[in-house]
Amino acid sequence: MYRIHFTAHDLARTRVSPEPLPLLELQLAVRAVQDRGGPARLAAWRRRSAVELTSPARMALSLSGPNDVAPTFCWPGLPGTPADLLEYARATSDTVVAEQLAEIACRDRLPSWAVALGHDAELRAHLHTGVEQLFARLLQPYWPRLTEVYAADRALRLRRFQDGGVAGLLSTASPEWLRWRPPVLEIRMPTGIEHDLYLDGRGIVLAPSVFAPRAYVNDDAPQQPILAYPADCGRSLAWLTAMTPRQPAGPAVAALLGQTRAAILTTIAAHPSCTTTELARLADVSPAGASQHATVLRAAGLVHTVRYRNSALHTPTQLGLDLLDTPT
């Protein structure tokens, strides 16, 4: 059992990341593409992604097995654009790289070539090229949809925070893998690792993930430890079965040309994670009308809806936001 010990200061600083962490999600995707026992919903994506990879991409892939400890100099757990984070990773000093590899070597077996990464700049540049290529292959085509899943799950977590505070958030984050026993968060580890992490006032960052099959802790993150866990709402999305990029909007978008539906979409964009009842009140329509219009918007790919208790929470998708931002 991996145990995270919280103080009152840690609880005050614990937060849900405001945006996806691209290279952390890439690291989890790298694990998932190699894990044949992973979720069935990722099978088609896994088959397509693992073929015809370049030599640098395969090098990066081999540095993070499904259950291995991965060096954070490749995949820093930070917010930002993929391009900026890749540059940040490339700037990691030789000393930090060597220290991380030595620590990992004490627990896992590294590829034979990896020992030279701490002093061979050309080899490390080759590795980071592979990381960049993996992002382009594994995540880039699907990033808009992954961002939508993240936003919907984050809205759900914040609603739970409003109901039960940080304790309520931690106790419901991922019941299959996490158990909140105040003031300790217990994480079930398939590898059987026993570890106690004392936060010392830092708190943690919670990061829902489409690719995390279980809870995952990055305690070497540059700012705060990161706890990634499976995104609840991601499990019900039909597109994950095929894991294909979002197609251009089709005829369903024509249904949005009506004034009332445009007002509904504008309201959801202004009040993300609103319930159907709240939506009806804000848009001055009946609850039945709000539900009907939200259903059409969801079918058109403009709204994402998740269930929370007996309520439906609506958030705009990037396509919906882009439509509202289109010059008239």
Secondary structure, 3 states (H helix, E strand, C coil): CEEEECCHHHHHHCEECCCCCHHHHHHHHHHHHHCCCCCHHHHHHHHHHCCCCCHHHHHHHHCCCCCCCCCCCCCCCCCCCHHHHHHHHHCCCHHHHHHHHHHHHCCCCCCHHHHHHHCCHHHHHHHHHHHHHHHHHHHHHHHHHHHHHHHHHHHHHHHHHHHHHHHHHHHHCCCCCEEEECCEEEECCCCCCCEEEECCCCCCEEEEECCCCCCEEECCCCCCCEEEEECCHHHHCCHHHHCCCCCCCCHHHHHHHCHHHHHHHHHHHHCCCEEHHHHHHHHCCCHHHHHHHHHHHHHCCCEEEEEECCEEEEEECHHHHHHHHCCC
